[in-house]
């Protein structure tokens, strides 16, 4: 059964999106005698978890109350003490949670500690999907140790991303591009290829103006370090730019970029190219929960072929470029047989009025 209190907890959790990484977004609502006595949502800069903020707001009103929370209360010591212990000490009588914490240090242990202390624990299973969608990247990272990788592209109806000559202007509308900025805001890292840098000289920043828990890590694949030291990405580097290259790159180019605040990572792959899988693993070690790829045909294919892509988000504009010289969204050698096509499931269509739409889907593993 749907609950207005859990709806409120989810709405609170959404206020933390982009502001909690590497932690999950969590919302909490304390209810006593049918009225809300405390609310809280987590942001990384505040340190305190959603449950603690709700307890502080409720004060003595927490005793005998019911907590509605989007994620299992933690049971371990991290930057803060265990939320489960704080709830027990405050006299909370019942906890209703949308989902279990996928973190192996917590999973079921928070619920266990609460039940041992006599607190009633109920699962709001009807909210499980909403809660897992909210923390999709965190859950994926906890289970795999890797970031959730989303391949984003703006394409024409015939699947093209670039014309053979003049590429000034945009494929998609301002409204669609604003949605992309929202995706960047909730991403920890963004990746492109040096070809895109040379062609477009992008900044690849989060331009929403909203608070972030960490800088957006900008990654460029560049096997021979062709990236200009005058490019916008390099000039704006503030310990938030990673250029991935190979051992074939000139040492003096590496030193020049490092002096400008760019981190250099050597990842030798096949055919003198960078190894995309090594890059994704490196990003996972940095505790980046999500990585968005915004690049050209070659890098898009390399990522798909390496099976590092988890989902796609393609924005379609009501245009057709045609021709065989216009670049498709995915290039490379491709698959030779139709039955070997890379497949996706869980397809969702997102309308972007008046005439655009986006396709979201998950790679079939």
C-alpha positions in Angstrom: 0.0 0.0 0.0 1.3 3.4 -1.0 2.1 5.8 1.9 2.3 9.6 1.8 5.2 9.4 4.3 7.3 7.1 2.1 6.5 9.4 -0.8 7.8 12.3 1.3 11.0 10.3 2.1 11.7 9.6 -1.5 11.1 13.3 -2.4 13.6 14.3 0.3 16.1 11.7 -1.0 15.9 13.2 -4.5 17.0 16.5 -3.1 20.4 14.9 -2.4 21.0 13.7 -6.0 24.4 14.9 -7.1 25.3 15.9 -3.6 25.9 12.6 -1.8 28.5 10.6 -3.8 30.2 8.3 -3.0 27.3 7.7 -0.6 23.7 6.9 -1.6 20.9 9.5 -1.6 18.6 8.8 1.4 15.5 10.5 2.7 13.9 9.9 6.1 10.6 10.9 7.8 9.7 10.4 11.4 5.9 10.1 12.1 4.2 10.1 15.5 0.4 10.0 16.0 -0.1 10.5 12.2 1.9 13.6 12.0 5.5 14.2 10.7 7.8 15.3 13.5 11.1 15.1 11.7 12.6 15.1 8.2 16.0 14.6 6.8 18.0 13.9 3.7 21.7 13.2 3.2 24.2 15.4 1.5 27.9 14.5 1.8 29.0 17.9 3.0 26.8 17.8 6.0 28.2 14.4 7.2 25.1 13.5 9.2 22.8 10.9 7.6 19.2 11.4 6.8 18.0 9.5 9.9 20.1 11.6 12.3 18.8 14.8 10.8 15.3 13.6 11.2 15.9 12.6 14.8 17.4 16.0 15.6 14.4 17.8 14.2 12.0 15.5 16.1 13.7 15.8 19.5 11.7 14.1 22.2 9.0 13.5 19.6 11.0 10.6 18.2 10.2 8.3 21.1 7.5 5.9 20.0 7.5 7.2 16.4 7.7 5.4 13.1 10.6 6.1 10.7 10.0 5.9 7.0 13.3 5.7 5.2 14.4 5.0 1.6 17.3 2.8 2.5 18.2 0.4 5.4 19.8 2.3 8.3 23.5 1.8 8.6 25.0 -0.4 11.3 28.7 0.4 11.0 31.1 3.2 11.9 32.2 5.3 8.9 32.3 9.1 8.9 29.4 8.8 11.4 28.3 6.3 14.0 25.6 3.7 13.2 22.2 5.1 12.5 20.6 1.9 13.8 22.0 2.6 17.2 20.9 6.2 17.2 17.3 5.1 16.3 17.3 2.6 19.2 18.6 5.2 21.6 16.0 7.7 20.6 13.2 5.2 21.2 11.9 4.8 17.7 9.3 2.0 17.8 9.1 1.1 14.1 11.1 1.4 10.9 9.6 1.1 7.5 12.3 0.9 4.8 12.0 0.8 1.0 15.0 -1.4 0.4 18.0 -3.2 1.9 21.4 -1.5 1.7 23.5 -3.2 -1.0 26.7 -2.3 0.8 28.0 -5.6 2.2 29.1 -3.8 5.4 25.5 -3.0 6.1 23.2 -5.4 4.2 20.6 -6.8 6.6 22.8 -5.9 9.6 21.0 -2.6 10.3 17.7 -4.4 10.3 19.1 -7.1 12.5 20.3 -4.7 15.1 17.0 -2.9 15.2 15.0 -6.1 15.6 17.3 -7.3 18.4 16.5 -4.1 20.2 12.7 -4.7 19.9 12.2 -2.2 17.0 9.6 -3.4 14.5 11.0 -3.5 11.0 8.8 -3.6 7.9 9.7 -3.5 4.2 7.7 -1.3 1.9 8.3 -3.6 -1.0 6.0 -1.5 -3.3 8.6 1.2 -3.1 11.6 -1.1 -3.8 11.9 -0.2 -7.5 11.6 3.6 -6.8 14.3 3.4 -4.2 16.6 1.3 -6.3 16.1 3.6 -9.3 17.1 6.5 -7.1 20.4 4.9 -6.2 21.0 2.9 -9.4 24.7 3.8 -9.7 25.4 3.3 -6.0 23.8 -0.2 -6.1 25.7 -1.2 -9.2 29.0 0.0 -7.7 28.4 -1.9 -4.5 27.7 -5.1 -6.4 30.5 -4.9 -9.0 33.1 -2.5 -7.7 32.7 -0.6 -11.0 30.9 2.6 -11.9 27.6 2.5 -13.8 28.6 3.4 -17.3 26.0 5.3 -19.4 26.6 5.9 -23.1 24.9 9.2 -24.1 24.5 10.5 -27.6 22.5 13.1 -29.5 21.5 11.6 -32.9 19.3 12.2 -35.9 16.5 9.9 -36.7 18.8 7.9 -39.0 21.3 7.5 -36.3 23.9 10.1 -37.3 25.9 12.2 -34.9 28.1 14.2 -37.3 28.0 15.6 -40.9 31.0 15.2 -43.2 31.7 19.0 -43.5 30.2 21.7 -41.4 29.1 20.6 -37.9 28.3 24.0 -36.4 25.1 24.2 -34.4 23.4 21.4 -32.4 21.6 18.2 -33.3 19.1 18.4 -30.4 17.2 21.3 -28.9 18.1 23.5 -25.9 15.5 21.5 -23.8 17.2 18.2 -24.6 20.6 19.7 -23.8 19.4 20.9 -20.5 18.4 17.4 -19.7 21.9 16.3 -20.5 23.3 18.8 -18.0 21.0 17.1 -15.4 22.6 13.8 -16.2 26.0 15.3 -15.9 25.1 16.7 -12.5 24.3 13.2 -11.1 27.4 11.7 -12.7 30.8 11.4 -11.0 32.8 11.2 -14.2 32.5 11.9 -17.9 34.6 10.4 -20.7 35.3 11.5 -24.3 38.0 10.9 -26.9 40.7 13.2 -28.1 38.9 13.4 -31.5 36.0 15.1 -29.9 38.3 17.5 -28.1 40.1 18.4 -31.3 36.9 18.9 -33.2 34.7 20.7 -30.7 37.0 21.9 -27.8 34.4 21.1 -25.2 34.6 21.9 -21.5 32.6 18.8 -20.4 31.5 20.5 -17.2 28.3 20.3 -15.1 26.6 23.6 -16.0 23.5 23.2 -13.8 25.0 25.5 -11.2 23.8 23.0 -8.5 25.8 21.9 -5.5 28.0 18.8 -6.1 29.6 16.5 -3.5 32.7 16.2 -5.7 34.0 17.7 -8.9 33.0 16.1 -12.2 36.0 14.0 -13.2 36.7 14.8 -16.9 38.4 11.9 -18.8 40.0 12.1 -22.3 41.2 9.0 -24.1 44.3 10.1 -26.1 46.7 7.3 -27.1 49.5 9.7 -28.3 48.7 12.8 -26.2 47.5 15.0 -29.1 45.3 17.1 -26.7 46.3 20.7 -27.0 47.6 22.4 -23.8 45.4 25.3 -24.9 42.2 23.3 -25.0 39.4 24.3 -22.7 39.6 21.1 -20.8 43.3 21.5 -20.0 43.2 25.2 -19.3 40.3 24.7 -16.8 41.9 21.7 -15.1 41.7 21.8 -11.3 42.6 18.3 -10.3 39.5 17.2 -12.2 41.0 16.1 -15.6 42.4 12.7 -16.4 44.0 12.0 -19.7 44.4 8.3 -20.5 47.2 7.5 -22.9 49.6 4.7 -23.9 53.3 4.0 -23.4 53.8 5.4 -26.9 53.1 8.9 -25.7 56.1 11.3 -25.6 57.4 11.8 -22.0 57.7 15.6 -22.6 54.0 15.8 -23.5 53.2 14.0 -20.3 55.2 16.3 -18.2 53.8 19.4 -19.8 50.2 18.3 -19.1 51.0 17.2 -15.5 52.5 20.7 -14.9 49.1 22.1 -15.8 47.3 20.0 -13.3 46.3 17.1 -15.5 46.5 13.5 -14.2 48.0 11.1 -16.8 47.1 7.4 -16.8 48.8 4.9 -19.0 46.5 2.1 -20.2 47.9 0.1 -23.1 45.3 -1.7 -25.1 45.2 -3.5 -28.4 46.4 -1.9 -31.7 48.2 0.9 -29.9 44.9 2.2 -28.4 44.0 2.8 -24.8 42.2 0.1 -22.9 38.7 1.3 -22.0 38.1 -1.5 -19.5 41.2 -0.5 -17.5 39.9 3.1 -17.4 36.6 2.0 -16.0 38.3 -0.1 -13.4 40.5 2.9 -12.5 37.5 5.1 -12.1 35.9 2.4 -9.8 39.0 2.5 -7.5 38.4 6.3 -7.2 35.0 5.4 -5.8 33.2 7.1 -8.8 29.8 5.5 -8.8 28.8 6.7 -12.3 30.5 7.4 -15.5 28.9 9.0 -18.6 30.4 8.6 -22.1 29.9 11.6 -24.4 32.1 10.9 -27.4 32.3 10.0 -31.1 31.8 6.9 -33.1 35.1 5.2 -32.4 35.1 5.6 -28.7 31.4 4.6 -28.5 32.2 1.4 -30.4 35.3 0.7 -28.3 33.2 1.0 -25.1 30.4 -1.2 -26.4 32.8 -3.8 -27.9 34.6 -4.0 -24.6 31.3 -4.6 -22.8 31.9 -1.8 -20.3 28.6 0.0 -21.2 25.7 -0.7 -18.8 23.1 1.5 -20.3 22.4 3.9 -23.2 20.6 7.2 -23.2 20.2 8.4 -26.8 18.5 11.7 -27.6 16.7 11.8 -31.0 16.1 14.9 -33.0 13.5 15.1 -35.8 16.2 15.3 -38.5 17.9 13.1 -41.1 21.4 13.6 -42.4 21.6 10.6 -44.7 24.6 9.7 -46.8 27.4 7.3 -46.1 29.9 9.9 -45.0 27.9 11.2 -42.1 29.1 9.5 -38.9 26.9 7.0 -37.2 26.5 7.0 -33.4 28.6 3.8 -33.3 31.4 3.2 -35.7 34.3 0.7 -35.6 34.2 -2.6 -37.3 30.8 -3.5 -35.9 29.2 -6.9 -35.8 29.4 -8.9 -39.0 26.1 -10.8 -38.5 22.7 -9.7 -37.4 22.4 -12.4 -34.8 25.6 -11.0 -33.1 24.1 -7.6 -32.6 24.7 -6.0 -29.2 21.3 -6.2 -27.5 19.4 -4.0 -24.9 16.4 -4.5 -22.7 14.3 -2.5 -20.3 13.7 0.1 -23.0 12.1 3.3 -21.9 11.0 6.2 -24.1 11.2 9.8 -22.7 9.3 12.4 -24.7 10.9 15.8 -25.0 8.3 18.2 -26.3 7.5 19.2 -28.9 9.2 16.8 -31.3 12.1 15.0 -29.6 12.5 11.9 -27.5 15.1 9.9 -25.7 15.7 6.2 -25.6 17.0 4.6 -22.4 18.0 0.9 -22.3 20.2 -1.6 -20.5 22.9 -3.8 -22.1 22.0 -7.5 -22.1 24.8 -9.1 -20.2 
